[in-house]
């Protein structure tokens, strides 16, 4: 089970990395197109392209933040999961002792 979880996490990380790389490729393409529009004198089209570039950069930053948050949550869960198992294992013992005293 633990191995399966680790493999799933690895696959998710790889997919996230691939999405970020694709986002960067799209951004680079748009930046080149923006420069070409400016050089050819299409200022209005270039302005629209710049807006799209800004939107894509914001989306990319959100994806990166999501990756960081996910990593932090994974770290916390790996730290606290064993503690939860210990506490969960203690609950029946505590309940049994309380019931015996009644």
Secondary structure, 3 states (H helix, E strand, C coil): CHHHHHHHHHHHHHHHHHHHHHHHHHHHHHHHHHHHHHHCCCHHHHHHHHHHHHHHHHHHHHHHHHHHHHHHHHHHHHHHHHHHHHHHHHHHHHHHHHHHHC
